[in-house]
């Protein structure tokens, strides 16, 4: 919205700054951060008043880890509502609307709704079972079809989204994909990222801290992809208009940091599925649109570790007659079982997340 101020630079020169994605990205991050600090006390107090507290799995599921959760009883959930609100407002204020921005906001909004429904059922039923996995996947599939329809219904994005790029390559892996391939691939990236961050959200500050790192990297990817000179220099895809997603990612960084202030150990609030499903879907959508879907495997290495540990654990249990690889999955529970303090576990995973992020950025030049 504020980008239109650049049209009046002849009246006041500094207004030209609103033309640049870098300036608007910083503005979006600062706005989300400020709004987060202003409204979080009110929202979290409201959630406590409504007794919207998270129900934890019992000792049968988590073993000795369940004892740690006793101290967290009564902590409100659905804190993802704050992240959604401050990011959405910041994007409306600072991003120049185009099909890519609308698709990301659409997916972000839809998954926030699905996550909220899941948390609401958990809160009202007073147990850890909310919306079934089948309904979550069905909702993600509907969002995928609508998002792909939006991308292919726009003349400019139709051609740009048909190419498939991969790290370390100077040319598209597939120059022209059919819509029959794109739809399931978008679902795989978006839903995979969504569910991976959902699995990671099990320790105070872990998921949101790693999300901030990934969002910062994809802000850089979006800016490079939307800048013709930088894209040509780096031999990556150039997609006009995608630079606006740098503003979206910057707003996510600001909103994520504001939430982390309250979610750091010991957490005053949990994001719940309202936040984790939506954050993963937003990150996955940005990764797909910026032509960096495979790079998400590197940048989001922590999320891959978490989701991969669950898949390996299930496969081992079924194929090896009940034998497990990890003491407990997702993998952060394994280290909890080994006796790692929660704060040490989170900080070490943050360090790994930064290293994965740097490795992902390195792929821009290694082609």
C-alpha positions in Angstrom: 0.0 0.0 0.0 2.7 2.5 1.0 4.6 1.8 -2.2 2.4 4.4 -4.0 4.1 7.1 -2.0 7.1 6.8 -4.4 4.9 8.4 -7.1 5.1 11.7 -5.1 8.9 11.8 -4.9 8.9 15.0 -7.1 7.2 16.7 -4.1 9.7 15.3 -1.5 12.7 13.4 -2.7 13.0 10.8 0.1 9.7 9.3 -0.9 11.6 7.5 -3.7 12.8 5.1 -1.0 9.3 3.5 -1.1 10.2 2.3 -4.6 12.8 -0.1 -3.3 12.1 -3.6 -2.0 15.0 -3.4 0.5 13.6 -0.3 2.2 10.0 -1.7 2.2 11.4 -5.0 3.5 13.0 -3.2 6.5 9.8 -1.3 7.0 7.8 -4.5 7.0 10.1 -6.2 9.5 10.1 -3.2 11.8 6.3 -2.9 11.6 5.7 -6.5 12.3 8.1 -6.4 15.2 6.5 -3.3 16.7 3.0 -4.5 16.3 4.0 -7.8 17.8 5.3 -6.1 21.0 2.3 -3.8 21.2 -0.5 -6.4 20.8 1.0 -9.6 22.2 0.3 -8.8 25.9 -3.4 -8.2 25.1 -3.8 -11.3 22.9 -2.0 -13.6 25.3 -3.9 -12.3 28.3 -7.1 -12.9 26.3 -6.1 -16.5 25.5 -5.3 -17.1 29.2 -8.7 -15.7 30.2 -10.4 -18.0 27.7 -8.3 -20.9 29.1 -7.0 -21.7 25.7 -4.3 -23.9 27.1 -2.5 -26.6 25.3 -3.2 -30.3 26.1 0.0 -32.4 26.3 0.5 -36.0 25.5 0.6 -38.3 28.5 3.5 -40.3 30.0 2.4 -43.3 27.8 3.4 -41.4 24.7 6.3 -39.3 25.9 7.7 -41.3 28.9 9.8 -39.2 31.3 9.6 -36.2 29.0 6.0 -35.8 30.0 7.1 -34.7 33.5 8.8 -31.6 32.0 5.4 -30.6 30.5 3.7 -30.5 33.9 5.3 -27.1 34.6 3.9 -25.8 31.3 0.3 -26.8 32.1 -1.9 -23.8 31.7 0.3 -22.0 29.1 -2.0 -20.6 26.4 -1.7 -21.8 22.8 -2.9 -20.4 19.5 -0.2 -17.8 19.7 0.2 -18.2 15.9 -2.7 -15.8 15.6 -0.3 -13.0 16.6 2.2 -14.0 13.9 -0.5 -14.1 11.3 -2.0 -10.8 12.2 1.2 -8.8 12.4 2.7 -10.3 9.2 -0.6 -9.8 7.2 -0.9 -6.2 8.3 2.8 -5.5 7.5 2.5 -7.1 4.1 -0.6 -5.1 3.2 1.2 -1.9 4.3 4.6 -2.4 2.7 4.4 -4.9 -0.2 3.3 -4.0 -3.7 0.4 -6.3 -4.4 0.9 -8.9 -7.2 -0.1 -12.5 -7.9 2.8 -13.9 -5.9 2.0 -11.9 -2.8 -1.7 -12.8 -3.0 -0.9 -16.5 -3.4 1.4 -16.5 -0.3 -1.1 -14.6 1.8 -3.9 -16.9 0.6 -2.0 -20.1 1.6 -0.9 -18.4 4.9 -4.5 -17.5 5.7 -5.9 -20.9 4.8 -3.4 -22.8 6.8 -3.9 -20.5 9.8 -7.6 -21.4 9.6 -6.8 -25.1 9.5 -4.4 -24.8 12.3 -6.8 -22.8 14.4 -9.5 -25.5 13.9 -7.0 -28.1 15.1 -6.1 -26.1 18.2 -9.7 -25.3 19.0 -10.6 -28.9 19.0 -7.7 -29.7 21.3 -8.6 -27.0 23.7 -12.3 -27.8 23.8 -11.8 -31.5 24.1 -8.9 -31.1 26.6 -6.7 -33.7 24.8 -3.9 -33.7 22.3 -6.1 -35.0 19.4 -7.4 -32.3 17.2 -8.2 -32.3 13.5 -7.4 -35.6 11.9 -4.5 -35.8 9.5 -6.8 -36.7 6.7 -8.7 -33.4 7.1 -5.5 -31.5 7.3 -4.1 -33.0 4.1 -7.5 -32.4 2.4 -7.4 -28.8 3.3 -3.8 -28.5 2.1 -4.8 -30.1 -1.2 -7.6 -27.6 -1.7 -5.3 -24.7 -1.0 -2.8 -26.2 -3.5 -5.3 -26.4 -6.3 -6.5 -22.8 -5.6 -2.9 -21.5 -5.4 -1.9 -23.2 -8.7 -5.1 -21.9 -10.3 -4.1 -18.3 -9.2 -0.6 -18.7 -10.6 -1.7 -20.2 -13.9 -4.6 -17.8 -14.3 -2.1 -14.9 -14.4 -0.4 -14.4 -17.8 2.9 -13.3 -16.3 3.2 -16.0 -13.6 2.0 -18.8 -15.9 5.2 -19.0 -17.8 7.5 -18.2 -14.9 6.1 -21.0 -12.7 6.4 -23.6 -15.4 10.2 -23.9 -15.1 11.8 -26.0 -12.4 15.2 -25.0 -11.1 17.6 -26.9 -8.9 20.7 -25.8 -6.9 24.1 -25.9 -8.6 22.6 -25.7 -12.1 22.8 -22.7 -14.5 19.7 -23.7 -16.4 16.3 -25.0 -15.5 16.1 -28.7 -14.6 12.8 -28.8 -16.5 12.2 -25.8 -18.8 8.4 -26.4 -19.1 6.4 -28.4 -16.6 2.8 -29.4 -17.2 0.1 -28.3 -14.7 -0.4 -32.0 -13.9 3.2 -32.1 -12.5 3.2 -28.6 -11.0 0.1 -29.2 -8.8 1.4 -32.3 -6.9 4.9 -30.8 -6.7 3.5 -27.6 -5.2 1.5 -29.7 -2.7 4.7 -31.7 -1.9 6.7 -28.5 -1.2 4.0 -26.6 0.7 2.5 -29.5 2.7 5.9 -31.0 3.3 7.2 -27.8 4.8 4.0 -27.2 6.7 4.0 -30.5 8.4 7.8 -30.5 9.0 7.6 -27.2 11.0 4.6 -28.6 12.8 6.7 -31.6 13.9 9.5 -29.3 15.0 7.2 -27.3 17.2 7.7 -29.3 20.4 10.2 -27.3 22.5 10.1 -23.7 23.6 11.5 -21.4 20.9 12.7 -24.1 18.6 10.3 -23.9 15.6 10.0 -20.1 15.5 13.8 -19.5 15.9 14.6 -21.8 13.0 11.7 -20.3 11.0 13.2 -16.8 11.4 16.5 -18.1 10.0 14.9 -19.7 7.0 12.7 -16.6 6.3 15.7 -14.4 6.3 17.5 -16.6 3.7 14.4 -16.7 1.5 14.1 -12.9 1.7 17.5 -12.8 0.1 16.5 -15.4 -2.5 13.4 -13.5 -3.4 15.2 -10.2 -3.8 17.8 -11.9 -6.0 15.2 -13.7 -8.1 13.3 -10.5 -8.7 16.3 -8.4 -9.7 17.3 -9.0 -13.3 21.0 -7.9 -12.9 21.6 -10.1 -9.8 19.7 -13.0 -11.3 21.8 -12.8 -14.5 25.0 -12.6 -12.5 24.2 -15.5 -10.3 22.8 -17.6 -13.2 19.5 -18.1 -11.3 15.9 -17.7 -12.5 14.6 -14.2 -13.0 11.0 -13.8 -12.1 9.7 -10.2 -12.4 7.7 -9.2 -9.3 9.0 -12.0 -7.1 11.1 -9.4 -5.3 8.0 -8.4 -3.4 8.2 -11.7 -1.5 11.3 -10.3 0.1 9.0 -7.9 1.9 6.8 -10.8 2.9 9.7 -12.8 4.3 11.1 -9.7 6.1 7.7 -9.2 7.8 7.8 -12.8 8.9 11.3 -12.2 10.4 9.9 -9.3 12.4 6.8 -11.1 13.5 8.8 -14.2 14.3 11.2 -12.3 16.5 8.3 -10.6 18.4 6.8 -14.0 19.0 10.1 -15.5 20.0 10.4 -12.9 22.8 7.5 -14.6 24.5 8.0 -18.1 23.3 11.6 -18.4 24.5 12.1 -20.9 27.4 10.2 -20.8 29.7 7.5 -20.0 27.1 4.6 -17.6 28.0 2.7 -18.8 25.0 2.7 -21.6 22.4 2.1 -21.0 18.7 0.1 -24.2 18.3 -0.8 -25.6 14.9 -2.3 -22.2 14.2 1.2 -21.0 13.8 3.3 -24.0 12.8 1.1 -25.2 9.9 0.8 -21.7 8.5 4.5 -20.8 8.8 5.5 -24.0 7.0 3.0 -23.4 4.3 4.1 -19.8 3.8 7.8 -20.8 3.6 7.0 -23.6 1.2 5.0 -21.3 -1.1 7.8 -18.8 -1.1 10.3 -21.5 -1.9 8.3 -22.7 -4.8 7.6 -19.3 -6.3 11.2 -18.1 -6.0 12.3 -21.2 -7.9 14.2 -22.5 -4.9 12.1 -25.5 -3.8 15.0 -28.0 -3.6 17.2 -25.5 -1.7 14.7 -25.6 1.1 16.0 -29.1 1.9 19.3 -27.4 2.7 18.2 -24.1 4.2 15.5 -25.9 6.3 17.8 -28.7 7.3 16.4 -28.7 10.9 12.9 -29.3 9.6 14.2 -32.0 7.3 15.9 -33.7 10.3 12.7 -33.5 12.3 10.4 -34.9 9.6 13.0 -37.4 8.5 13.5 -38.8 12.0 9.8 -39.5 12.2 9.7 -41.3 8.8 12.8 -43.4 9.7 11.4 -44.2 13.1 8.1 -45.4 11.7 9.8 -47.4 8.9 12.2 -49.0 11.3 9.4 -49.9 13.7 7.3 -51.6 10.9 10.2 -53.2 9.0 12.4 -54.4 11.9 9.8 -55.9 14.1 9.2 -53.0 16.5 12.8 -51.9 16.8 13.4 -48.1 17.0 16.3 -46.0 15.7 15.7 -43.1 18.1 14.7 -43.1 21.8 11.7 -40.9 20.7 10.8 -39.0 17.6 10.8 -36.2 16.3 14.5 -36.1 16.9 14.4 -33.2 19.5 12.6 -35.7 21.8 15.5 -38.1 21.4 17.9 -35.6 22.8 15.5 -34.7 25.6 15.5 -38.4 26.5 19.3 -38.3 26.6 19.0 -35.6 29.3 19.8 -32.4 27.3 18.3 -29.4 29.0 15.7 -27.6 26.9 17.6 -24.4 26.5 20.8 -26.2 25.4 18.9 -28.3 22.9 17.2 -25.2 21.4 20.4 -23.2 21.1 22.3 -26.0 19.5 19.5 -26.5 17.0 19.5 -22.8 16.3 23.3 -23.0 15.6 22.7 -25.9 13.2 19.9 -23.8 11.5 22.3 -20.9 10.9 24.9 -23.3 9.4 22.2 -24.8 7.1 21.1 -21.3 6.1 24.7 -20.3 5.2 25.1 -23.5 3.2 21.9 -22.7 1.4 23.1 -19.2 0.5 26.3 -20.7 -0.8 24.3 -22.5 -3.5 23.6 -19.1 -5.2 27.2 -18.9 -6.4 28.1 -22.6 -6.7 26.7 -23.2 -10.2 
